[in-house]
Amino acid sequence: MRLFRSSELLGIARETMEFVLEACEDTHPNEYMGFLRAEDARTLGLDRDGQVITDVLVIPGTESSPVSATVRTNMKPNDARAVGSVHSHPNGALHPSDADLATFGQGEVHVIVGAPYGWGDWKAFDNEGDPTTLDVLDVELPDDAFFDFTQADIDAELREEREDDRGGILSWFR
């Protein structure tokens, strides 16, 4: 693992962009808001230095309406993986508002997705609110092992617990 990451942002993983589009559509008619996080491109199998957006962090307590989405500033991520933000415009406008520009200070890319939330309904912007390029990359995202289990795994673990509990001093209570 590298101590310092490459500053070049290569793009966003296709699977992550699909998540963004679906989340924006599911939140409609309210705005959607999230923060973008990136991984080192080499950990994703790319033979290049740089970062690829792989995650969207949704902050608990985000307040959303048809005209705005508000996050408490003390909840915004401030780690090495944070690279920007994403939010939707239910009215379909693909340009940053004055309020958007005021929040673009952190991170290097900010994505706005407009209704109807299809592949052509989003644009990326830099910190100044100028359009920038954000390529959609076909990379394999690492599996999140947190929920990597099946019902059979759960049943086996419960059986083991019951078997472990058959002896001992309290077994006569059964």
C-alpha positions as CSV (number, residue, x, y, z in Angstrom):
1,M,0.0,0.0,0.0
2,R,1.3,3.4,-0.9
3,L,1.6,6.2,1.6
4,F,0.6,8.9,-0.9
5,R,-1.9,8.4,-3.7
6,S,-1.5,9.6,-7.2
7,S,-3.5,12.8,-7.7
8,E,-4.7,11.9,-11.2
9,L,-8.3,10.9,-11.2
10,L,-8.8,8.4,-14.1
11,G,-12.5,8.0,-13.9
12,I,-15.5,6.4,-12.2
13,A,-16.2,2.6,-12.2
14,R,-19.2,1.7,-14.4
15,E,-20.8,-0.2,-11.5
16,T,-20.5,2.9,-9.3
17,M,-22.0,5.2,-11.9
18,E,-24.9,2.7,-12.3
19,F,-25.4,2.9,-8.5
20,V,-25.4,6.8,-8.7
21,L,-28.0,6.8,-11.5
22,E,-30.3,4.4,-9.7
23,A,-30.0,6.2,-6.4
24,C,-30.8,9.5,-8.0
25,E,-33.9,8.0,-9.7
26,D,-35.0,6.3,-6.5
27,T,-34.8,9.6,-4.5
28,H,-36.8,11.6,-7.1
29,P,-38.5,14.0,-6.8
30,N,-36.1,14.9,-4.0
31,E,-32.4,15.6,-4.5
32,Y,-29.9,12.9,-3.9
33,M,-26.5,13.7,-2.2
34,G,-23.4,11.6,-1.7
35,F,-19.6,11.8,-1.5
36,L,-17.3,10.1,-3.9
37,R,-14.4,7.9,-2.8
38,A,-11.6,6.4,-4.9
39,E,-9.3,3.5,-4.9
40,D,-5.8,3.2,-6.3
41,A,-6.1,2.1,-10.0
42,R,-3.5,-0.6,-9.6
43,T,-5.6,-2.4,-6.9
44,L,-8.4,-2.6,-9.5
45,G,-6.2,-4.3,-12.1
46,L,-5.3,-1.2,-14.1
47,D,-1.6,-0.8,-15.1
48,R,-1.7,3.0,-14.5
49,D,-1.0,5.3,-11.7
50,G,-4.1,7.2,-10.5
51,Q,-7.4,6.9,-8.8
52,V,-10.8,5.4,-9.8
53,I,-14.0,6.4,-8.1
54,T,-15.4,3.2,-6.6
55,D,-17.7,4.2,-3.8
56,V,-20.5,6.6,-2.9
57,L,-20.7,7.5,0.8
58,V,-24.2,8.6,1.9
59,I,-24.1,10.5,5.1
60,P,-26.7,9.8,7.8
61,G,-29.0,12.7,8.5
62,T,-28.8,14.1,5.0
63,E,-31.9,16.3,4.5
64,S,-33.4,16.3,1.0
65,S,-36.2,18.1,-0.8
66,P,-37.1,18.8,-4.5
67,V,-34.8,21.8,-4.5
68,S,-31.9,20.9,-2.2
69,A,-30.0,18.3,-0.3
70,T,-28.2,19.3,2.9
71,V,-25.5,17.5,4.8
72,R,-24.1,18.6,8.2
73,T,-20.6,19.8,7.4
74,N,-19.1,18.0,10.4
75,M,-20.2,14.7,8.8
76,K,-18.4,15.2,5.5
77,P,-15.6,12.7,4.9
78,N,-12.1,14.0,5.3
79,D,-9.9,11.0,4.4
80,A,-7.4,10.2,1.7
81,R,-10.1,8.4,-0.4
82,A,-12.5,11.4,-0.6
83,V,-12.4,12.9,-4.1
84,G,-15.6,14.9,-4.5
85,S,-19.4,14.8,-4.4
86,V,-22.4,13.7,-6.4
87,H,-26.0,15.1,-6.3
88,S,-29.0,15.2,-8.4
89,H,-31.1,18.0,-9.9
90,P,-34.7,16.7,-10.2
91,N,-35.4,19.5,-12.6
92,G,-32.9,18.1,-15.0
93,A,-30.6,21.1,-15.1
94,L,-27.0,19.9,-15.6
95,H,-25.1,23.0,-14.4
96,P,-24.2,23.9,-10.8
97,S,-26.2,26.5,-8.9
98,D,-24.7,29.1,-6.7
99,A,-25.4,26.9,-3.7
100,D,-23.6,24.0,-5.5
101,L,-20.6,26.1,-6.2
102,A,-20.4,27.0,-2.5
103,T,-20.0,23.3,-1.6
104,F,-17.5,22.4,-4.4
105,G,-14.4,23.4,-2.3
106,Q,-13.5,19.9,-1.2
107,G,-12.5,17.2,-3.6
108,E,-11.6,17.5,-7.3
109,V,-14.7,16.4,-9.1
110,H,-18.4,17.0,-8.5
111,V,-21.1,15.1,-10.4
112,I,-24.5,16.5,-11.1
113,V,-27.2,14.0,-12.3
114,G,-30.4,15.3,-13.9
115,A,-33.8,13.8,-14.4
116,P,-34.6,11.3,-16.0
117,Y,-31.3,9.9,-14.7
118,G,-30.0,8.0,-17.7
119,W,-26.5,7.6,-19.0
120,G,-26.6,10.9,-20.8
121,D,-28.1,12.8,-17.9
122,W,-25.0,13.7,-15.9
123,K,-22.0,16.0,-16.0
124,A,-18.8,16.3,-14.0
125,F,-17.4,19.7,-12.8
126,D,-14.2,20.8,-11.1
127,N,-14.0,22.9,-8.0
128,E,-14.6,26.1,-9.9
129,G,-17.8,24.8,-11.5
130,D,-16.3,24.3,-14.9
131,P,-17.1,21.2,-16.8
132,T,-14.5,18.5,-16.7
133,T,-14.1,15.0,-18.2
134,L,-14.9,11.9,-16.1
135,D,-14.5,8.7,-17.9
136,V,-16.6,5.7,-17.1
137,L,-14.3,2.7,-16.7
138,D,-14.9,-1.0,-16.9
139,V,-13.1,-2.3,-13.9
140,E,-13.8,-5.1,-11.5
141,L,-14.6,-3.7,-8.1
142,P,-13.3,-5.7,-5.1
143,D,-15.9,-7.8,-3.4
144,D,-17.1,-6.4,-0.1
145,A,-16.7,-9.4,2.2
146,F,-18.9,-8.0,5.0
147,F,-22.0,-9.7,3.7
148,D,-20.2,-12.6,2.0
149,F,-22.3,-15.4,3.5
150,T,-25.3,-17.5,2.6
151,Q,-28.3,-18.9,4.5
152,A,-26.5,-22.3,4.7
153,D,-23.6,-20.6,6.4
154,I,-26.0,-19.1,9.0
155,D,-27.7,-22.4,9.6
156,A,-24.4,-24.2,10.1
157,E,-23.2,-21.6,12.6
158,L,-26.5,-21.9,14.5
159,R,-26.2,-25.7,14.6
160,E,-22.6,-25.4,15.9
161,E,-23.8,-23.1,18.7
162,R,-26.6,-25.5,19.7
163,E,-24.1,-28.4,19.7
164,D,-21.6,-26.5,21.8
165,D,-24.4,-25.7,24.3
166,R,-25.5,-29.4,24.9
167,G,-23.2,-30.1,27.8
168,G,-22.2,-28.3,30.9
169,I,-23.8,-27.6,34.2
170,L,-26.9,-26.0,32.8
171,S,-27.8,-28.9,30.5
172,W,-30.1,-30.4,33.0
173,F,-32.5,-27.4,32.6
174,R,-33.5,-28.7,29.1
